[in-house]
């Protein structure tokens, strides 16, 4: 009787796993391409944030946790002003749907499209956990009322992500050791404020570390 019950449980579990795998939606081939990212760090952990644009295949704000034991890479990210990667072509939809995957990329000190220096070539990076995803469709018109989404990294440690609006707008990541109440919605002097102005808005949040700020890719043409 116990054997029959055990076999029954295995069958049920197998059916559940099969259904879960079957439910995984097919990949959208239009997201195939070279998807640049910025690397940032907190403590000994590295995070990758996709460099979004308004058009496919780059119209996604996306943040992933990396599993990396490479101390040299961690030091490069932690000590550098800006670290970006230029991966080999892959389908970004794999990360949009939350897959775990290893991506081979060239690592640059600085922006890889704006004179950055190649530091590591063909480095495998292990993308283990999706922390944030937002597709840039049906986004708000450009205005001076800014909204930030909050990504929890660990207890009391959070990453604030600016919700990009229609052009002109900006992409921004800020790390905060939250010790007090933080506003996630506030008004600025323009639709594209200066980075110091945005920092001032988080003055009551505790310890703040600017991670990334970009306006050029979101200018109005």
Secondary structure by P-SEA (a helix, b strand, c coil): caaaaaaaaaaaaaaaaaaaaaaccccccccccbbbbbbbbcccbbbbbcccccccccccbbbbbbbcccaaaaaaaaaccbbbbbcccccccccccbbbbbbbbbbbcccccccccccccbbbbbbcccccccccccccccccbbbbbbbbccccbbbbbbcccccccccbbbbbccccccccccccccccccaaaaaaaaccccbbbbccccccccccc
